[in-house]
Amino acid sequence: MQVTFPHQQLFKEVQFYPVGMSLDPQRSISGAETIVPTMRGRWVAAATFQLIGEADSLEWRAFLAQMEGRVGTTLVPALSMFRPKDRDGHDLGFGDAAGIAHAQSWEHFGFENGNVERMTVAANAPLRAMQIDVTLGNTTGIRPGQDFSIGERLYRVQAHWQPDANTHRLMFTPALRDTVTAGARVEIEKPVCRMRFVSETEGQFPESKEIGAIVTCNFEEAI
């Protein structure tokens, strides 16, 4: 079951990191350690939320009920303090500027309230690729250490360079989960990762008279 992430809940703290990048190390008779890399790295996330008031608490309880322990999956937003920038050098916002998705924005403000194309894939890339060429739209690009998603899969940039004047190339981790075709959207403004709870008891919190319950939960990538 695909569950909508409760976007009213803002992370108090969040940490995304990949695991499973190598096999368990083995030591030879001389004591030398052998590290064997794998192509099966996956994301895990540890997140803390603060629930303030009735709306927050009920929304989170409904989310837990919909997730049904480890059964459900959800698109967890990969929030970062250090944002990519638009072509004017302004930080990209993680949330919507205003809730006008269903309003008459064209008539009222003279613009269409649609998604802005920031970055797209420039050439087809095969399964397990760890480099892609991209075309920049309304952005100055993405820097090493920043995250992006293609579809429902999250990736972290290791390097970004230009092999020629018209080509931008990204090296990233983990490897592509699927083939990617030219023109596919590279989401740098609101990257997400399809994940599920690590255990059945994630996100539970006690009923209390204290204002602002703290909720901690752990996610792992649903592959």
Backbone bond lengths (Angstrom), bond angles and torsions (degrees), N, CA, C in turn:
res aa  C-N    CA-C-N  psi(-1)  N-CA   C-N-CA  omega(-1)  CA-C   N-CA-C  phi
1 M - - - 1.467 - - 1.520 109.21 -
2 Q 1.324 116.54 128.69 1.458 121.80 177.61 1.523 108.43 -92.08
3 V 1.328 116.80 121.57 1.463 123.40 -174.38 1.532 108.93 -111.03
4 T 1.331 116.57 139.65 1.459 121.01 177.24 1.522 109.84 -74.83
5 F 1.321 116.28 126.55 1.462 120.07 179.53 1.526 109.20 -65.75
6 P 1.337 117.70 138.18 1.484 120.35 -178.20 1.528 110.90 -74.25
7 H 1.317 116.18 90.56 1.468 120.22 -172.19 1.519 113.20 -71.06
8 Q 1.328 117.64 -7.85 1.460 118.87 173.24 1.521 110.42 -70.36
9 Q 1.332 115.98 -22.50 1.455 120.91 -179.17 1.524 109.77 -86.42
10 L 1.304 116.37 117.77 1.457 122.10 177.30 1.527 108.77 -98.18
11 F 1.337 115.64 138.74 1.453 119.65 179.20 1.527 110.69 -61.09
12 K 1.334 115.87 132.76 1.465 120.08 166.78 1.521 108.30 -80.81
13 E 1.328 114.88 -42.42 1.460 122.39 173.26 1.518 107.57 -146.99
14 V 1.343 117.01 145.51 1.460 119.73 176.90 1.522 108.90 -151.49
15 Q 1.329 115.47 144.24 1.462 121.01 178.90 1.518 109.08 -140.56
16 F 1.334 116.01 118.39 1.467 122.97 174.52 1.527 108.07 -103.45
17 Y 1.324 116.74 133.07 1.467 119.06 175.35 1.528 109.58 -154.81
18 P 1.353 116.76 147.26 1.465 120.72 -179.42 1.521 111.22 -84.87
19 V 1.333 117.04 145.81 1.460 123.47 175.13 1.526 108.54 -129.70
20 G 1.324 116.75 168.80 1.459 120.68 179.25 1.507 114.00 73.31
21 M 1.338 117.43 25.94 1.460 120.83 -177.98 1.528 112.50 -79.11
22 S 1.347 116.56 -15.54 1.463 120.16 179.53 1.521 109.18 -149.74
23 L 1.328 115.88 161.52 1.457 121.23 175.33 1.522 109.45 -74.71
24 D 1.349 116.18 161.96 1.454 119.24 176.04 1.527 109.23 -57.95
25 P 1.326 117.34 131.71 1.471 119.47 -175.70 1.525 112.52 -65.11
26 Q 1.319 115.21 145.60 1.463 122.68 176.58 1.527 108.50 -119.21
27 R 1.336 114.83 147.19 1.474 120.04 178.86 1.523 110.16 -114.47
28 S 1.307 114.82 137.20 1.463 120.69 177.97 1.526 109.57 -79.84
29 I 1.310 116.63 176.83 1.461 121.12 -179.64 1.529 111.30 -64.15
30 S 1.337 116.58 -22.52 1.459 120.18 178.46 1.518 112.71 -84.50
31 G 1.345 116.03 -8.86 1.462 120.44 -178.78 1.508 114.11 96.67
32 A 1.347 116.92 -5.37 1.463 119.82 178.64 1.524 110.06 -68.42
33 E 1.305 116.03 137.60 1.468 121.49 -178.11 1.523 110.19 -96.89
34 T 1.328 116.26 135.16 1.462 122.02 178.91 1.524 109.62 -108.61
35 I 1.316 116.82 123.12 1.458 122.85 178.07 1.523 107.87 -107.29
36 V 1.330 115.98 121.98 1.463 120.80 -178.95 1.527 108.66 -111.93
37 P 1.341 118.75 111.93 1.473 120.22 179.29 1.525 111.31 -71.17
38 T 1.322 115.77 155.28 1.458 121.65 176.92 1.526 108.75 -127.68
39 M 1.322 115.94 170.12 1.465 122.10 176.04 1.524 110.95 -107.53
40 R 1.331 116.43 21.75 1.465 119.70 -174.89 1.531 112.93 -113.95
41 G 1.327 116.93 26.90 1.454 119.72 177.40 1.523 111.72 -60.38
42 R 1.306 116.94 146.02 1.472 122.58 -179.93 1.528 108.57 -143.10
43 W 1.325 114.83 161.04 1.459 120.94 -176.70 1.514 111.71 -91.21
44 V 1.314 115.80 143.97 1.462 122.38 165.89 1.523 106.81 -128.36
45 A 1.326 116.14 156.28 1.461 120.56 -178.98 1.521 109.14 -142.43
46 A 1.314 115.90 137.09 1.460 122.89 173.45 1.524 107.04 -113.97
47 A 1.316 116.72 124.11 1.460 120.29 -173.50 1.524 111.09 -133.33
48 T 1.307 115.67 144.39 1.458 122.81 176.24 1.526 108.56 -124.69
49 F 1.322 116.06 132.50 1.462 122.63 179.83 1.524 109.01 -122.31
50 Q 1.320 116.13 156.03 1.459 121.53 172.69 1.517 108.69 -118.98
51 L 1.330 115.68 118.68 1.461 121.60 -178.53 1.520 108.63 -95.77
52 I 1.320 115.21 119.80 1.466 120.49 -178.42 1.523 108.83 -119.69
53 G 1.316 116.43 113.29 1.455 120.72 174.15 1.519 113.95 87.94
54 E 1.330 114.37 179.26 1.463 122.47 -174.49 1.521 112.98 -66.11
55 A 1.342 117.13 -45.59 1.463 120.03 -175.98 1.522 111.16 -60.84
56 D 1.336 116.91 -45.50 1.468 120.78 179.73 1.523 110.90 -61.95
57 S 1.326 116.25 -47.86 1.464 120.57 -175.23 1.527 111.96 -64.38
58 L 1.333 117.21 -44.57 1.460 119.80 -179.18 1.530 111.34 -69.08
59 E 1.321 116.81 -37.94 1.466 119.17 177.96 1.527 110.40 -62.16
60 W 1.340 116.87 -42.78 1.455 119.65 -179.03 1.530 111.20 -68.39
61 R 1.331 117.77 -40.05 1.465 120.29 177.77 1.518 111.19 -63.38
62 A 1.337 116.75 -38.71 1.465 119.92 177.14 1.525 110.55 -64.81
63 F 1.338 116.54 -39.14 1.461 120.79 177.63 1.526 110.94 -61.15
64 L 1.322 117.76 -45.07 1.460 121.64 178.52 1.529 110.86 -61.75
65 A 1.333 116.59 -40.37 1.464 119.83 179.54 1.524 111.19 -65.21
66 Q 1.327 117.03 -38.97 1.463 120.61 179.39 1.527 111.80 -70.05
67 M 1.336 117.51 -34.44 1.465 121.42 -179.15 1.532 111.42 -69.50
68 E 1.336 118.07 -26.70 1.466 122.76 178.51 1.535 111.19 51.13
69 G 1.314 115.11 55.62 1.460 119.50 -178.86 1.519 111.18 68.70
70 R 1.338 115.67 -120.94 1.468 120.68 -178.92 1.527 112.72 -96.12
71 V 1.320 117.63 5.93 1.464 120.72 -176.12 1.520 111.48 -73.78
72 G 1.332 116.49 -48.36 1.454 120.86 -174.29 1.520 113.38 -81.39
73 T 1.307 115.36 160.93 1.464 122.03 173.79 1.522 108.70 -125.80
74 T 1.327 116.01 159.88 1.458 120.90 -179.82 1.525 109.30 -150.60
75 L 1.311 116.87 156.71 1.464 122.11 177.51 1.523 108.45 -89.16
76 V 1.324 115.86 99.50 1.461 121.40 -178.11 1.526 108.98 -81.62
77 P 1.336 118.55 123.93 1.465 120.22 179.64 1.529 111.04 -71.78
78 A 1.324 116.11 135.05 1.462 121.79 179.73 1.530 108.57 -94.13
79 L 1.305 115.31 86.22 1.464 121.33 -175.71 1.525 110.53 -80.13
80 S 1.326 116.15 137.91 1.462 121.79 177.09 1.525 109.22 -138.34
81 M 1.331 115.64 144.84 1.467 120.13 179.46 1.524 111.49 -69.84
82 F 1.326 116.42 -31.00 1.469 120.25 -172.82 1.520 108.76 -102.81
83 R 1.331 115.14 104.56 1.444 122.63 -166.86 1.530 111.85 -93.95
84 P 1.346 117.55 149.10 1.465 119.27 165.30 1.528 109.82 -60.38
85 K 1.308 116.16 165.45 1.470 119.78 -175.83 1.527 110.87 -118.77
86 D 1.335 115.43 154.34 1.457 119.41 174.36 1.525 108.94 -79.63
87 R 1.338 116.77 -179.20 1.474 119.32 -174.42 1.522 112.59 -68.25
88 D 1.345 118.05 -13.56 1.459 121.35 176.50 1.519 112.28 -94.11
89 G 1.359 116.71 1.59 1.461 120.30 178.23 1.501 114.98 87.69
90 H 1.342 117.99 11.01 1.464 121.44 178.65 1.527 110.10 -91.23
91 D 1.331 116.74 141.52 1.459 121.01 177.24 1.525 110.36 -60.62
92 L 1.335 116.54 137.98 1.463 120.52 176.33 1.521 109.45 -75.47
93 G 1.317 117.15 134.19 1.452 121.25 177.44 1.516 110.92 -74.14
94 F 1.343 116.46 146.01 1.465 119.42 179.09 1.526 111.23 -84.57
95 G 1.335 117.17 -29.15 1.448 121.09 178.65 1.514 110.68 -106.55
96 D 1.344 116.13 172.44 1.459 121.13 177.07 1.527 109.43 -71.30
97 A 1.325 115.53 145.14 1.459 120.13 179.81 1.525 111.47 -66.77
98 A 1.328 117.05 -32.73 1.466 121.32 179.68 1.515 108.27 -158.92
99 G 1.305 115.56 153.75 1.456 119.41 -179.11 1.508 112.11 -85.72
100 I 1.332 117.23 70.08 1.467 120.42 -175.92 1.520 110.81 -119.56
101 A 1.332 116.30 28.51 1.463 119.22 -176.42 1.525 111.77 -59.82
102 H 1.337 116.90 -33.85 1.459 120.33 -177.20 1.532 111.60 -111.95
103 A 1.324 116.47 13.32 1.458 119.45 179.43 1.525 110.11 -90.55
104 Q 1.327 115.50 170.46 1.461 120.81 -179.38 1.526 108.82 -87.58
105 S 1.353 114.76 67.37 1.458 119.02 -172.61 1.524 112.51 -65.98
106 W 1.351 116.73 -33.11 1.461 119.17 -178.59 1.531 110.64 -65.31
107 E 1.324 115.59 -48.02 1.451 119.46 -177.19 1.531 111.45 -69.04
108 H 1.342 116.25 -36.44 1.458 119.44 -172.30 1.525 112.73 -84.75
109 F 1.330 116.91 -35.73 1.451 118.85 -171.54 1.526 113.82 -121.52
110 G 1.339 117.73 -9.06 1.442 120.09 178.06 1.511 114.26 81.99
111 F 1.331 118.24 18.48 1.460 120.28 176.00 1.521 109.31 -143.63
112 E 1.324 115.19 158.93 1.454 120.31 177.81 1.523 109.45 -93.62
113 N 1.333 116.45 135.32 1.455 121.05 -177.86 1.528 109.31 -89.81
114 G 1.329 116.77 75.78 1.456 121.57 -179.32 1.511 111.60 -120.69
115 N 1.340 115.71 173.25 1.451 120.24 177.86 1.533 110.24 -70.53
116 V 1.310 116.17 136.29 1.458 121.58 177.51 1.527 108.31 -89.51
117 E 1.316 116.79 130.01 1.458 120.97 -179.52 1.522 109.28 -80.32
118 R 1.331 115.39 111.38 1.459 120.25 -178.08 1.531 111.82 -93.43
119 M 1.350 116.15 -44.83 1.462 120.11 -173.99 1.519 109.14 -155.24
120 T 1.337 117.01 141.70 1.461 122.12 177.30 1.523 109.31 -134.34
121 V 1.344 115.14 159.91 1.456 121.26 177.29 1.526 108.59 -73.96
122 A 1.348 117.15 131.48 1.464 121.42 -175.67 1.521 113.10 -89.14
123 A 1.349 117.99 -25.66 1.469 121.33 -177.54 1.518 109.15 -147.70
124 N 1.331 116.90 150.59 1.458 121.18 179.21 1.531 110.78 -55.52
125 A 1.329 115.79 143.59 1.466 121.30 178.27 1.528 108.51 -131.14
126 P 1.337 118.48 137.01 1.467 121.20 -176.17 1.524 112.42 -82.06
127 L 1.323 115.34 166.44 1.460 122.44 172.29 1.522 109.76 -54.29
128 R 1.335 116.79 138.27 1.467 125.37 178.53 1.528 113.75 73.52
129 A 1.317 118.07 7.23 1.461 119.64 174.68 1.530 110.02 -66.02
130 M 1.321 116.19 149.44 1.462 121.15 178.04 1.525 111.32 -123.29
131 Q 1.349 115.39 14.70 1.459 121.99 173.12 1.522 108.72 -141.11
132 I 1.319 116.70 142.68 1.462 121.56 172.74 1.522 108.64 -140.42
133 D 1.336 115.55 151.82 1.455 121.61 170.97 1.521 108.31 -95.83
134 V 1.326 116.80 139.61 1.462 120.64 -175.87 1.518 110.17 -130.17
135 T 1.333 114.58 156.98 1.458 123.07 174.72 1.524 107.99 -111.34
136 L 1.316 116.82 129.10 1.458 120.74 -178.81 1.522 110.79 -85.71
137 G 1.331 115.91 138.20 1.453 122.26 172.86 1.520 108.60 -107.22
138 N 1.331 115.76 -116.14 1.468 120.44 179.41 1.528 109.90 -85.56
139 T 1.325 117.00 69.22 1.461 122.80 177.85 1.521 109.22 -163.90
140 T 1.322 115.24 156.86 1.458 120.77 173.25 1.521 111.06 -88.63
141 G 1.337 117.88 -2.34 1.460 121.49 179.09 1.512 111.83 118.35
142 I 1.315 115.51 -171.47 1.454 121.91 -178.17 1.525 107.81 -130.06
143 R 1.323 116.22 140.64 1.458 121.19 -172.36 1.528 111.07 -102.86
144 P 1.332 116.89 156.08 1.471 119.95 174.83 1.526 110.84 -54.55
145 G 1.324 115.16 136.28 1.463 120.76 -177.54 1.513 113.25 97.59
146 Q 1.340 118.05 -15.62 1.458 120.54 177.84 1.528 110.05 -90.52
147 D 1.322 115.66 159.81 1.463 122.42 -175.86 1.525 111.12 -106.16
148 F 1.325 115.37 153.84 1.459 122.05 170.83 1.518 107.69 -146.44
149 S 1.305 115.71 163.16 1.469 119.68 176.08 1.516 109.47 -132.13
150 I 1.321 114.58 149.18 1.461 122.73 171.88 1.514 105.43 -122.60
151 G 1.321 116.42 115.02 1.457 119.50 -172.24 1.521 109.69 67.10
152 E 1.335 116.27 -122.43 1.462 121.21 -177.65 1.526 112.36 -108.60
153 R 1.341 116.87 16.48 1.460 121.30 -176.30 1.521 111.09 -114.57
154 L 1.324 114.94 137.93 1.464 122.13 -174.92 1.530 110.65 -102.11
155 Y 1.333 115.89 143.62 1.461 121.80 178.59 1.532 109.23 -139.98
156 R 1.329 116.35 153.68 1.474 121.66 178.29 1.521 109.04 -120.32
157 V 1.326 115.76 132.61 1.460 121.89 -175.44 1.526 110.32 -74.44
158 Q 1.340 115.57 127.95 1.459 121.82 173.15 1.525 111.55 -93.88
159 A 1.330 116.46 -37.05 1.466 121.02 179.70 1.521 109.15 -156.02
160 H 1.330 115.97 152.38 1.470 122.99 178.49 1.516 107.51 -140.68
161 W 1.323 116.42 120.94 1.457 119.78 179.88 1.530 110.13 -145.87
162 Q 1.332 114.97 170.14 1.466 122.18 179.38 1.524 109.23 -116.90
163 P 1.347 117.79 105.69 1.467 119.42 176.62 1.531 112.55 -68.14
164 D 1.336 116.68 -23.13 1.466 121.00 172.09 1.516 108.20 -151.11
165 A 1.312 116.82 179.09 1.468 120.81 -171.67 1.526 113.19 -63.98
166 N 1.334 118.39 -25.09 1.463 121.06 -174.25 1.522 114.15 -108.60
167 T 1.327 118.13 1.19 1.455 121.02 -174.55 1.519 110.95 -119.93
168 H 1.324 115.64 130.24 1.465 122.26 172.52 1.525 107.48 -111.30
169 R 1.318 117.28 128.92 1.467 121.44 -176.45 1.527 109.77 -120.63
170 L 1.346 115.17 133.40 1.461 121.88 178.08 1.520 109.86 -112.43
171 M 1.319 116.81 134.54 1.461 122.56 167.63 1.520 106.12 -110.48
172 F 1.331 117.57 134.53 1.458 120.27 -168.75 1.520 110.90 -148.40
173 T 1.321 115.20 172.81 1.459 123.49 174.83 1.516 108.36 -141.54
174 P 1.344 119.07 148.71 1.464 128.68 -6.75 1.533 111.31 -75.04
175 A 1.341 115.97 -177.24 1.465 121.00 -179.78 1.523 110.94 -66.90
176 L 1.333 116.54 156.37 1.468 121.35 179.95 1.529 111.17 -56.77
177 R 1.312 115.82 135.82 1.460 122.08 178.92 1.529 112.20 -79.43
178 D 1.332 116.29 -19.00 1.462 121.09 -176.40 1.520 108.31 -154.99
179 T 1.319 115.80 166.11 1.456 118.88 174.32 1.522 109.74 -65.90
180 V 1.317 116.61 149.26 1.457 122.34 -179.17 1.525 108.22 -126.10
181 T 1.319 116.34 133.51 1.459 120.91 -178.13 1.519 110.65 -101.30
182 A 1.322 115.45 154.33 1.459 121.24 177.66 1.525 110.04 -57.85
183 G 1.314 116.48 137.42 1.458 121.85 -179.46 1.512 113.69 96.49
184 A 1.345 117.92 -9.97 1.462 120.47 179.50 1.527 109.59 -64.34
185 R 1.306 115.60 143.21 1.471 121.22 -179.06 1.524 110.85 -72.80
186 V 1.314 116.66 131.64 1.460 122.85 172.41 1.526 106.48 -103.38
187 E 1.318 116.23 110.39 1.464 121.10 -174.39 1.526 110.41 -85.28
188 I 1.329 116.75 108.25 1.461 120.76 178.35 1.525 112.08 -110.03
189 E 1.334 116.25 -13.20 1.460 119.74 -177.51 1.516 111.43 -84.23
190 K 1.334 116.88 -44.06 1.467 121.80 -178.80 1.526 109.08 -135.79
191 P 1.340 118.50 66.72 1.470 119.90 -179.22 1.525 111.54 -64.95
192 V 1.342 115.93 146.20 1.456 121.67 -178.24 1.524 109.53 -135.53
193 C 1.335 115.74 166.07 1.457 122.10 176.42 1.528 108.10 -142.15
194 R 1.329 116.12 130.48 1.471 119.76 178.22 1.524 108.67 -76.12
195 M 1.337 115.21 119.24 1.462 120.32 -171.95 1.531 110.82 -138.42
196 R 1.330 115.21 166.27 1.460 122.67 172.52 1.518 108.84 -134.48
197 F 1.338 116.33 166.55 1.458 120.40 178.55 1.524 110.61 -67.30
198 V 1.336 116.25 147.90 1.456 121.58 177.56 1.525 111.19 -73.17
199 S 1.341 116.62 -34.68 1.465 120.74 -179.49 1.522 110.16 -137.75
200 E 1.323 115.81 171.90 1.468 121.66 -177.98 1.528 112.78 -71.47
201 T 1.316 117.49 -20.43 1.471 120.43 -172.49 1.529 113.14 -104.77
202 E 1.312 117.54 11.67 1.473 119.92 -179.66 1.527 110.84 -62.76
203 G 1.328 115.67 140.62 1.459 121.64 171.62 1.511 115.76 79.41
204 Q 1.322 117.94 2.65 1.464 119.81 179.51 1.528 109.83 -73.06
205 F 1.321 116.10 147.14 1.461 119.64 178.82 1.522 109.19 -145.81
206 P 1.332 117.63 147.27 1.469 121.29 -178.04 1.519 111.62 -77.66
207 E 1.324 115.42 147.15 1.461 119.74 172.14 1.526 107.95 -72.76
208 S 1.342 116.54 128.23 1.457 120.66 -174.34 1.516 109.58 -149.36
209 K 1.313 115.68 156.22 1.456 121.00 175.59 1.521 112.31 -81.67
210 E 1.326 115.62 -8.20 1.452 119.47 178.08 1.538 109.82 -66.85
211 I 1.319 116.12 144.15 1.464 121.46 179.09 1.528 109.35 -87.17
212 G 1.313 116.52 123.54 1.450 120.03 176.46 1.509 113.60 89.34
213 A 1.335 116.71 71.42 1.458 120.79 177.07 1.527 109.76 -68.16
214 I 1.352 116.53 139.73 1.459 122.32 177.65 1.523 108.50 -98.26
215 V 1.320 116.28 125.55 1.460 122.56 -178.04 1.525 108.98 -117.49
216 T 1.327 116.31 130.72 1.465 121.47 177.61 1.518 109.29 -120.26
217 C 1.321 117.54 135.20 1.458 120.52 177.87 1.516 110.21 -147.86
218 N 1.322 114.58 155.92 1.461 122.32 -179.13 1.520 109.42 -120.37
219 F 1.331 116.15 134.47 1.455 123.17 179.20 1.521 109.72 -116.16
220 E 1.336 116.66 154.91 1.441 121.55 169.72 1.530 108.39 -134.79
221 E 1.317 115.79 150.88 1.451 120.58 -175.98 1.533 110.58 -63.11
222 A 1.325 116.00 133.53 1.478 121.93 178.00 1.527 107.27 -92.09
223 I 1.314 116.28 110.88 1.464 121.47 -176.88 1.524 109.73 -111.82
